[in-house]
């Protein structure tokens, strides 16, 4: 009898707690506002990266540069 009461109390607690009932992870946080873009809209930075990737095969996003003649890295200015 004690086990049944305990089980009912725990299930009631789980259903009344939104985090457990909905299965959300408390560590999920939305992206910062400056990184959020409206659906279907590209940010200026995303357009820049897309253009550089399209023009230069050696383009590296982290460096924001491409390999020029002689192997030097050149900043993409598109």
C-alpha positions as CSV (number, residue, x, y, z in Angstrom):
1,X,0.0,0.0,0.0
2,X,2.8,2.4,0.9
3,X,4.5,1.7,-2.5
4,X,1.3,2.5,-4.4
5,X,0.8,5.8,-2.6
6,X,4.5,6.7,-3.2
7,X,4.2,5.8,-6.9
8,X,1.0,7.9,-7.3
9,X,2.6,10.9,-5.5
10,X,5.7,10.8,-7.8
11,X,3.6,10.5,-10.9
12,X,1.4,13.4,-9.8
13,X,4.6,15.5,-9.2
14,X,6.0,14.6,-12.6
15,X,2.8,15.6,-14.4
16,X,2.5,18.9,-12.5
17,X,6.1,19.9,-13.2
18,X,6.3,21.5,-16.7
19,X,9.9,20.6,-17.3
20,X,9.3,16.9,-16.7
21,X,5.9,16.8,-18.3
22,X,7.0,18.5,-21.6
23,X,10.4,16.8,-21.7
24,X,12.3,20.1,-22.0
25,X,16.0,20.2,-21.2
26,X,16.7,23.1,-18.8
27,X,20.0,23.8,-20.5
28,X,18.5,24.7,-23.8
29,X,18.9,28.4,-24.4
30,X,18.0,30.3,-27.4
31,X,20.7,31.8,-29.6
32,X,21.8,35.4,-28.8
33,X,19.7,38.0,-30.6
34,X,22.5,39.1,-32.9
35,X,22.7,35.5,-34.2
36,X,19.0,35.1,-34.8
37,X,17.7,35.8,-38.3
38,X,14.1,35.8,-39.5
39,X,13.2,32.6,-41.4
40,X,14.1,33.0,-45.0
41,X,16.4,36.0,-44.4
42,X,20.2,35.9,-44.5
43,X,22.3,38.1,-42.3
44,X,24.9,40.3,-43.9
45,X,27.7,38.0,-42.6
46,X,25.9,34.9,-44.0
47,X,25.7,36.6,-47.4
48,X,29.4,37.5,-47.2
49,X,30.4,33.9,-46.4
50,X,28.2,32.5,-49.2
51,X,29.7,34.9,-51.7
52,X,33.3,34.2,-50.7
53,X,32.7,30.4,-50.8
54,X,31.2,30.7,-54.3
55,X,34.1,32.8,-55.7
56,X,37.1,31.2,-53.9
57,X,37.5,27.4,-53.6
58,X,40.1,27.8,-50.9
59,X,38.0,30.2,-48.8
60,X,38.3,29.5,-45.0
61,X,35.4,30.8,-42.9
62,X,37.4,31.0,-39.7
63,X,40.1,33.2,-41.3
64,X,37.7,35.0,-43.6
65,X,40.4,34.6,-46.2
66,X,41.3,32.6,-49.3
67,X,44.7,31.3,-50.6
68,X,46.2,33.6,-53.2
69,X,49.0,32.9,-55.6
70,X,52.1,31.9,-53.7
71,X,50.1,30.4,-50.8
72,X,49.5,33.6,-48.9
73,X,46.1,34.1,-47.2
74,X,44.1,37.0,-48.5
75,X,41.2,38.5,-46.7
76,X,37.9,38.2,-48.6
77,X,36.5,41.6,-49.3
78,X,33.3,40.8,-51.1
